Amino acid sequence: MAVDARIRELGNKHTFLEEKIEKELLHPAHDPLLISDLKKQKLRLKEEIEALRQR
């Protein structure tokens, strides 16, 4: 059950990052480095979620 809770928590963070990226892209003067960093964080979360699901 703890693994399921961790997957949900990571999924929520993944969704939050996706929304943050979308909002940042709406700004005409968005920071490409910030967006790149957010996308890397999102990818790490996705990889961690997939690793937990494979257990």
Secondary structure by P-SEA (a helix, b strand, c coil): caaaaaaaaaaaaaaaaaaaaaaaaacccccaaaaaaaaaaaaaaaaaaaaaaac
